[in-house]
Amino acid sequence: MKKVYCIGEVLVDFIGQPEAGIVNSKYFAKHPGGAPANVAAAIAKLGGSSYFLGQVGSDNFGSFLLASLQEVGINTSLVERHGKTTLAFVAIDGFGEREFEFYRGNDSEYKLPELLSLSDDSIIHFGSATALLGGKLKESYFQLLDYATGNGNFISFDPNFREDLISPDLVGEYIHDCRTFISYSNLVKLNKSEAQLISGEDDISAAADAILRLGTEVVIVTLGEKGALLCTNTGQKIIPSKLIKQVDSTGAGDAFIGAILFKLSQNLDPNWEVFVSFANLVGAYTCTSFGAIRAMPYMRDFLSFVNQ
């Protein structure tokens, strides 16, 4: 089984009352979150080997996050601790969609270990919502990309665009950086709006083709309840998902790409249609309860869900 390394932020999600929004929620439940940490959790909970590279605060919230990552089996040996932990307040509306308020801590100060040594069959996943905003984390992000490219690692990229974090004057730089990562990646996963933003195409089929032409081998665009669009040099195909009663979509996209990487870590010859079908179901399962990491399935839970 190959090891999967996920770099970026881990934070505390404070989730408000159902359908109340941030303004009207009278209490918030504490959950571990952050896109790359979520991906690492999805891999570990399914039975894979995942490592998280990032920084948490030296405060109690940081202790909570480290314990949460270790509890689900993520290797935290490459995590740094300093300063304050990043917090996000998340409110769920009547349709299960989200609104955010971020209070950023010191995750931007993560510095890649100088003596980092990864096997050439390891998988490196870049999927941070904050890494392209600047600071040492962005430097580490690009340093790890250079390392992975030179080392021959399989590279996965998820842009994780957040309007609340990336101001309009930084969108151009963000798109440029995303295109750079896509050109070096073997696999790119995006949602519909990210595909449109980065490609400049409104039509999703055209957007996927445009992203594929940037140099990657596989493009997957998630389409919510409709499933996902798989795009390779051999063509495009929509892989359907399972209809469920959605409770909370937080972390579903991270669970999806985590499931893909879990399958990839176990297979020398990837069957992308099978992988995407599996990932659709893992993402759907994650939408059936609250919280990101806590909502993701262990393999036994997943098998029970599929057999229902």
C-alpha positions as a Markdown table, in Angstrom:
| # | Residue | x | y | z |
|---|---|---|---|---|
| 1 | Met | 0.0 | 0.0 | 0.0 |
| 2 | Lys | 1.4 | 3.4 | -1.0 |
| 3 | Lys | 1.6 | 6.3 | 1.5 |
| 4 | Val | -0.4 | 9.4 | 0.8 |
| 5 | Tyr | 0.8 | 12.8 | 2.0 |
| 6 | Cys | -1.6 | 15.8 | 2.3 |
| 7 | Ile | -0.3 | 19.3 | 2.8 |
| 8 | Gly | -2.2 | 22.4 | 3.9 |
| 9 | Glu | -4.4 | 23.6 | 6.7 |
| 10 | Val | -6.2 | 21.8 | 9.6 |
| 11 | Leu | -8.7 | 23.9 | 11.5 |
| 12 | Val | -11.6 | 23.8 | 13.9 |
| 13 | Asp | -15.0 | 23.9 | 12.3 |
| 14 | Phe | -17.7 | 25.4 | 14.6 |
| 15 | Ile | -21.0 | 24.2 | 13.0 |
| 16 | Gly | -24.1 | 26.1 | 13.8 |
| 17 | Gln | -27.7 | 24.9 | 14.3 |
| 18 | Pro | -29.4 | 23.3 | 11.3 |
| 19 | Glu | -31.0 | 25.9 | 9.0 |
| 20 | Ala | -30.3 | 28.8 | 11.4 |
| 21 | Gly | -27.3 | 30.4 | 9.7 |
| 22 | Ile | -24.4 | 32.0 | 11.6 |
| 23 | Val | -26.5 | 35.0 | 12.7 |
| 24 | Asn | -29.3 | 33.0 | 14.2 |
| 25 | Ser | -27.3 | 30.0 | 15.6 |
| 26 | Lys | -27.3 | 30.1 | 19.4 |
| 27 | Tyr | -24.6 | 27.5 | 19.7 |
| 28 | Phe | -21.9 | 25.9 | 17.6 |
| 29 | Ala | -20.6 | 22.3 | 17.8 |
| 30 | Lys | -16.8 | 21.8 | 17.5 |
| 31 | His | -15.4 | 19.6 | 14.8 |
| 32 | Pro | -12.0 | 19.0 | 13.2 |
| 33 | Gly | -11.8 | 20.2 | 9.6 |
| 34 | Gly | -9.7 | 21.7 | 6.8 |
| 35 | Ala | -9.6 | 20.3 | 3.3 |
| 36 | Pro | -6.2 | 18.5 | 3.3 |
| 37 | Ala | -6.8 | 17.1 | 6.8 |
| 38 | Asn | -10.2 | 15.9 | 5.7 |
| 39 | Val | -8.7 | 14.1 | 2.7 |
| 40 | Ala | -6.1 | 12.4 | 4.9 |
| 41 | Ala | -8.9 | 11.4 | 7.3 |
| 42 | Ala | -11.0 | 9.9 | 4.5 |
| 43 | Ile | -8.0 | 7.8 | 3.4 |
| 44 | Ala | -7.1 | 6.7 | 6.9 |
| 45 | Lys | -10.7 | 5.8 | 7.9 |
| 46 | Leu | -11.1 | 3.6 | 4.8 |
| 47 | Gly | -7.9 | 1.7 | 5.8 |
| 48 | Gly | -5.2 | 3.6 | 3.9 |
| 49 | Ser | -1.9 | 5.1 | 5.0 |
| 50 | Ser | -2.1 | 8.9 | 5.2 |
| 51 | Tyr | 0.2 | 11.7 | 6.5 |
| 52 | Phe | -0.7 | 15.3 | 7.2 |
| 53 | Leu | 1.7 | 18.1 | 6.7 |
| 54 | Gly | 0.7 | 21.4 | 8.3 |
| 55 | Gln | 0.7 | 23.6 | 11.4 |
| 56 | Val | -1.7 | 23.8 | 14.4 |
| 57 | Gly | -1.6 | 26.3 | 17.2 |
| 58 | Ser | 0.1 | 25.6 | 20.5 |
| 59 | Asp | -3.3 | 26.3 | 22.1 |
| 60 | Asn | -6.0 | 23.9 | 23.3 |
| 61 | Phe | -7.6 | 23.9 | 19.9 |
| 62 | Gly | -4.3 | 22.6 | 18.5 |
| 63 | Ser | -4.3 | 19.8 | 21.0 |
| 64 | Phe | -7.9 | 19.0 | 20.0 |
| 65 | Leu | -7.0 | 18.8 | 16.3 |
| 66 | Leu | -3.9 | 16.7 | 16.8 |
| 67 | Ala | -5.8 | 14.2 | 19.0 |
| 68 | Ser | -8.6 | 14.1 | 16.4 |
| 69 | Leu | -6.2 | 13.4 | 13.5 |
| 70 | Gln | -4.5 | 10.7 | 15.5 |
| 71 | Glu | -7.8 | 9.1 | 16.6 |
| 72 | Val | -8.7 | 8.3 | 13.0 |
| 73 | Gly | -5.2 | 6.9 | 12.1 |
| 74 | Ile | -3.5 | 9.9 | 10.4 |
| 75 | Asn | 0.3 | 10.0 | 10.8 |
| 76 | Thr | 1.0 | 13.5 | 12.4 |
| 77 | Ser | 4.8 | 13.2 | 12.6 |
| 78 | Leu | 5.2 | 16.1 | 10.1 |
| 79 | Val | 2.8 | 18.5 | 11.9 |
| 80 | Glu | 4.3 | 21.6 | 13.5 |
| 81 | Arg | 2.8 | 23.5 | 16.5 |
| 82 | His | 3.1 | 27.3 | 17.0 |
| 83 | Gly | 0.8 | 30.3 | 17.6 |
| 84 | Lys | -3.0 | 30.2 | 17.3 |
| 85 | Thr | -5.2 | 27.6 | 15.6 |
| 86 | Thr | -7.3 | 28.6 | 12.6 |
| 87 | Leu | -11.1 | 28.6 | 13.3 |
| 88 | Ala | -14.0 | 28.4 | 10.9 |
| 89 | Phe | -17.7 | 29.0 | 11.7 |
| 90 | Val | -19.9 | 27.1 | 9.4 |
| 91 | Ala | -23.7 | 27.5 | 9.1 |
| 92 | Ile | -25.9 | 25.1 | 7.2 |
| 93 | Asp | -28.9 | 26.4 | 5.3 |
| 94 | Gly | -32.2 | 24.6 | 4.6 |
| 95 | Phe | -30.7 | 22.9 | 1.5 |
| 96 | Gly | -27.6 | 21.5 | 3.4 |
| 97 | Glu | -25.3 | 24.1 | 1.8 |
| 98 | Arg | -22.7 | 26.1 | 3.8 |
| 99 | Glu | -21.7 | 29.7 | 4.7 |
| 100 | Phe | -18.4 | 30.5 | 6.3 |
| 101 | Glu | -16.7 | 32.9 | 8.7 |
| 102 | Phe | -12.9 | 32.3 | 9.0 |
| 103 | Tyr | -10.6 | 33.4 | 11.8 |
| 104 | Arg | -7.2 | 32.5 | 10.5 |
| 105 | Gly | -4.4 | 31.4 | 12.8 |
| 106 | Asn | -0.8 | 30.3 | 12.1 |
| 107 | Asp | -1.4 | 27.6 | 9.5 |
| 108 | Ser | 0.2 | 29.9 | 7.0 |
| 109 | Glu | 3.5 | 29.6 | 8.8 |
| 110 | Tyr | 4.0 | 25.9 | 8.1 |
| 111 | Lys | 7.6 | 25.2 | 6.9 |
| 112 | Leu | 8.4 | 22.0 | 5.0 |
| 113 | Pro | 11.0 | 19.9 | 6.9 |
| 114 | Glu | 14.5 | 20.3 | 5.5 |
| 115 | Leu | 15.3 | 16.6 | 5.6 |
| 116 | Leu | 12.0 | 15.4 | 4.0 |
| 117 | Ser | 12.5 | 12.0 | 2.4 |
| 118 | Leu | 9.6 | 10.3 | 0.6 |
| 119 | Ser | 9.6 | 7.1 | -1.4 |
| 120 | Asp | 9.1 | 7.6 | -5.1 |
| 121 | Asp | 5.9 | 5.6 | -5.1 |
| 122 | Ser | 4.2 | 7.9 | -2.5 |
| 123 | Ile | 1.2 | 10.0 | -3.5 |
| 124 | Ile | 1.3 | 13.7 | -2.8 |
| 125 | His | -2.0 | 15.6 | -2.5 |
| 126 | Phe | -2.2 | 19.3 | -2.7 |
| 127 | Gly | -5.7 | 20.4 | -1.6 |
| 128 | Ser | -5.5 | 23.5 | 0.6 |
| 129 | Ala | -8.0 | 26.3 | 0.7 |
| 130 | Thr | -5.4 | 28.7 | 2.2 |
| 131 | Ala | -2.0 | 27.6 | 0.8 |
| 132 | Leu | -2.1 | 29.9 | -2.2 |
| 133 | Leu | -2.8 | 32.9 | -0.1 |
| 134 | Gly | 0.9 | 33.5 | 0.7 |
| 135 | Gly | 3.2 | 33.0 | 3.7 |
| 136 | Lys | 5.5 | 30.1 | 4.4 |
| 137 | Leu | 2.8 | 27.6 | 3.7 |
| 138 | Lys | 2.7 | 28.7 | 0.0 |
| 139 | Glu | 6.5 | 28.5 | -0.1 |
| 140 | Ser | 6.3 | 25.0 | 1.3 |
| 141 | Tyr | 3.5 | 24.1 | -1.1 |
| 142 | Phe | 5.7 | 25.0 | -4.1 |
| 143 | Gln | 8.8 | 23.4 | -2.6 |
| 144 | Leu | 6.9 | 20.1 | -2.1 |
| 145 | Leu | 5.7 | 20.4 | -5.8 |
| 146 | Asp | 9.3 | 20.7 | -6.9 |
| 147 | Tyr | 10.3 | 17.8 | -4.7 |
| 148 | Ala | 7.5 | 15.5 | -5.9 |
| 149 | Thr | 8.1 | 16.3 | -9.5 |
| 150 | Gly | 11.8 | 15.6 | -9.2 |
| 151 | Asn | 11.1 | 12.4 | -7.2 |
| 152 | Gly | 8.6 | 11.0 | -9.6 |
| 153 | Asn | 5.7 | 11.0 | -7.2 |
| 154 | Phe | 2.1 | 10.8 | -8.3 |
| 155 | Ile | 0.6 | 14.3 | -7.8 |
| 156 | Ser | -3.0 | 15.1 | -7.0 |
| 157 | Phe | -4.4 | 18.6 | -6.9 |
| 158 | Asp | -7.7 | 20.1 | -5.7 |
| 159 | Pro | -8.0 | 23.9 | -5.9 |
| 160 | Asn | -10.5 | 24.3 | -3.0 |
| 161 | Phe | -11.6 | 27.8 | -4.0 |
| 162 | Arg | -13.3 | 29.8 | -1.2 |
| 163 | Glu | -14.8 | 33.2 | -2.1 |
| 164 | Asp | -14.7 | 34.1 | 1.6 |
| 165 | Leu | -10.9 | 33.7 | 1.6 |
| 166 | Ile | -9.7 | 34.9 | -1.8 |
| 167 | Ser | -10.4 | 38.5 | -2.4 |
| 168 | Pro | -11.3 | 39.7 | -6.0 |
| 169 | Asp | -7.9 | 41.3 | -6.5 |
| 170 | Leu | -6.1 | 38.0 | -5.8 |
| 171 | Val | -8.3 | 35.8 | -8.0 |
| 172 | Gly | -6.0 | 36.3 | -11.1 |
| 173 | Glu | -2.9 | 35.1 | -9.1 |
| 174 | Tyr | -4.9 | 32.3 | -7.7 |
| 175 | Ile | -6.0 | 31.0 | -11.1 |
| 176 | His | -2.4 | 31.3 | -12.4 |
| 177 | Asp | -1.1 | 29.3 | -9.4 |
| 178 | Cys | -3.8 | 26.6 | -9.9 |
| 179 | Arg | -2.9 | 26.3 | -13.6 |
| 180 | Thr | 0.8 | 25.8 | -12.6 |
| 181 | Phe | -0.1 | 23.0 | -10.2 |
| 182 | Ile | -2.5 | 21.4 | -12.8 |
| 183 | Ser | 0.3 | 21.4 | -15.4 |
| 184 | Tyr | 2.5 | 19.2 | -13.0 |
| 185 | Ser | -0.3 | 17.0 | -11.7 |
| 186 | Asn | -1.4 | 13.5 | -12.6 |
| 187 | Leu | -4.9 | 14.0 | -11.2 |
| 188 | Val | -7.0 | 17.1 | -10.8 |
| 189 | Lys | -10.3 | 17.1 | -8.9 |
| 190 | Leu | -12.6 | 20.2 | -9.0 |
| 191 | Asn | -16.2 | 21.2 | -8.4 |
| 192 | Lys | -18.3 | 22.8 | -11.1 |
| 193 | Ser | -17.6 | 26.4 | -10.2 |
| 194 | Glu | -13.8 | 25.8 | -9.8 |
| 195 | Ala | -13.7 | 24.2 | -13.2 |
| 196 | Gln | -15.5 | 27.2 | -14.8 |
| 197 | Leu | -13.3 | 29.7 | -12.9 |
| 198 | Ile | -9.9 | 28.1 | -13.8 |
| 199 | Ser | -10.8 | 27.2 | -17.4 |
| 200 | Gly | -12.7 | 30.3 | -18.3 |
| 201 | Glu | -15.4 | 28.1 | -19.8 |
| 202 | Asp | -19.0 | 28.0 | -18.8 |
| 203 | Asp | -19.8 | 24.6 | -20.3 |
| 204 | Ile | -18.5 | 21.9 | -18.0 |
| 205 | Ser | -17.5 | 19.5 | -20.8 |
| 206 | Ala | -15.4 | 22.3 | -22.4 |
| 207 | Ala | -14.0 | 23.3 | -19.0 |
| 208 | Ala | -12.8 | 19.8 | -18.3 |
| 209 | Asp | -11.2 | 19.5 | -21.7 |
| 210 | Ala | -9.5 | 22.9 | -21.2 |
| 211 | Ile | -8.1 | 21.8 | -17.8 |
| 212 | Leu | -6.9 | 18.5 | -19.3 |
| 213 | Arg | -5.0 | 20.4 | -22.0 |
| 214 | Leu | -3.0 | 22.2 | -19.3 |
| 215 | Gly | -1.0 | 19.0 | -18.9 |
| 216 | Thr | -2.7 | 16.7 | -16.4 |
| 217 | Glu | -3.7 | 13.1 | -17.1 |
| 218 | Val | -7.1 | 12.9 | -15.4 |
| 219 | Val | -9.7 | 15.5 | -14.6 |
| 220 | Ile | -12.7 | 14.8 | -12.4 |
| 221 | Val | -15.4 | 17.4 | -11.9 |
| 222 | Thr | -17.8 | 16.7 | -9.1 |
| 223 | Leu | -21.5 | 17.5 | -9.9 |
| 224 | Gly | -23.2 | 16.9 | -6.5 |
| 225 | Glu | -26.2 | 14.5 | -6.7 |
| 226 | Lys | -25.6 | 14.0 | -10.4 |
| 227 | Gly | -22.3 | 12.3 | -9.7 |
| 228 | Ala | -19.0 | 13.3 | -11.3 |
| 229 | Leu | -17.6 | 14.0 | -14.8 |
| 230 | Leu | -14.5 | 11.9 | -15.6 |
| 231 | Cys | -12.3 | 13.3 | -18.3 |
| 232 | Thr | -9.2 | 11.7 | -19.8 |
| 233 | Asn | -7.4 | 11.6 | -23.1 |
| 234 | Thr | -9.8 | 8.8 | -24.2 |
| 235 | Gly | -12.9 | 10.9 | -23.6 |
| 236 | Gln | -15.5 | 12.0 | -21.0 |
| 237 | Lys | -18.1 | 10.2 | -19.0 |
| 238 | Ile | -20.5 | 11.2 | -16.2 |
| 239 | Ile | -20.4 | 8.6 | -13.4 |
| 240 | Pro | -23.7 | 8.7 | -11.5 |
| 241 | Ser | -24.0 | 8.8 | -7.7 |
| 242 | Lys | -26.5 | 7.5 | -5.1 |
| 243 | Leu | -29.4 | 9.6 | -4.1 |
| 244 | Ile | -29.5 | 10.3 | -0.4 |
| 245 | Lys | -31.2 | 12.7 | 2.0 |
| 246 | Gln | -28.5 | 15.4 | 2.4 |
| 247 | Val | -27.9 | 16.6 | 5.9 |
| 248 | Asp | -24.5 | 18.4 | 5.6 |
| 249 | Ser | -22.3 | 18.6 | 2.5 |
| 250 | Thr | -19.2 | 19.8 | 4.6 |
| 251 | Gly | -16.2 | 17.6 | 3.6 |
| 252 | Ala | -18.0 | 15.7 | 0.9 |
| 253 | Gly | -15.6 | 16.8 | -1.8 |
| 254 | Asp | -12.7 | 16.0 | 0.4 |
| 255 | Ala | -14.1 | 12.5 | 1.1 |
| 256 | Phe | -14.5 | 12.1 | -2.6 |
| 257 | Ile | -10.9 | 12.8 | -3.5 |
| 258 | Gly | -9.7 | 10.9 | -0.4 |
| 259 | Ala | -11.6 | 7.8 | -1.6 |
| 260 | Ile | -10.0 | 8.1 | -5.1 |
| 261 | Leu | -6.5 | 8.4 | -3.5 |
| 262 | Phe | -7.3 | 5.4 | -1.2 |
| 263 | Lys | -8.1 | 3.3 | -4.2 |
| 264 | Leu | -5.1 | 4.6 | -6.1 |
| 265 | Ser | -2.8 | 3.7 | -3.2 |
| 266 | Gln | -3.9 | 0.1 | -3.5 |
| 267 | Asn | -3.8 | -0.3 | -7.2 |
| 268 | Leu | -1.0 | -0.3 | -9.7 |
| 269 | Asp | -3.3 | -0.2 | -12.7 |
| 270 | Pro | -6.1 | 2.4 | -12.0 |
| 271 | Asn | -9.6 | 1.9 | -13.2 |
| 272 | Trp | -10.9 | 5.4 | -13.1 |
| 273 | Glu | -14.5 | 4.7 | -13.7 |
| 274 | Val | -14.5 | 2.2 | -10.8 |
| 275 | Phe | -12.6 | 4.6 | -8.6 |
| 276 | Val | -15.0 | 7.5 | -9.3 |
| 277 | Ser | -18.1 | 5.2 | -8.6 |
| 278 | Phe | -16.6 | 4.3 | -5.3 |
| 279 | Ala | -15.7 | 7.9 | -4.5 |
| 280 | Asn | -19.3 | 9.1 | -5.3 |
| 281 | Leu | -20.6 | 6.7 | -2.7 |
| 282 | Val | -18.1 | 7.7 | -0.1 |
| 283 | Gly | -19.0 | 11.4 | -0.7 |
| 284 | Ala | -22.7 | 10.6 | -0.5 |
| 285 | Tyr | -22.2 | 8.8 | 2.8 |
| 286 | Thr | -20.4 | 11.8 | 4.2 |
| 287 | Cys | -23.4 | 14.0 | 3.4 |
| 288 | Thr | -25.7 | 12.0 | 5.6 |
| 289 | Ser | -24.5 | 13.4 | 8.9 |
| 290 | Phe | -22.9 | 16.5 | 10.4 |
| 291 | Gly | -19.2 | 17.3 | 10.6 |
| 292 | Ala | -16.5 | 16.5 | 8.0 |
| 293 | Ile | -14.0 | 14.0 | 9.4 |
| 294 | Arg | -16.6 | 12.6 | 11.8 |
| 295 | Ala | -19.1 | 12.1 | 9.0 |
| 296 | Met | -16.7 | 10.1 | 6.8 |
| 297 | Pro | -17.1 | 6.3 | 6.8 |
| 298 | Tyr | -14.8 | 3.6 | 8.1 |
| 299 | Met | -14.8 | 0.8 | 5.5 |
| 300 | Arg | -17.3 | -1.3 | 7.6 |
| 301 | Asp | -19.7 | 1.7 | 7.6 |
| 302 | Phe | -19.3 | 2.2 | 3.9 |
| 303 | Leu | -20.0 | -1.5 | 3.1 |
| 304 | Ser | -23.2 | -1.3 | 5.2 |
| 305 | Phe | -24.3 | 1.9 | 3.5 |
| 306 | Val | -23.7 | 0.4 | 0.0 |
| 307 | Asn | -25.7 | -2.8 | 0.9 |
| 308 | Gln | -28.7 | -1.0 | 2.2 |
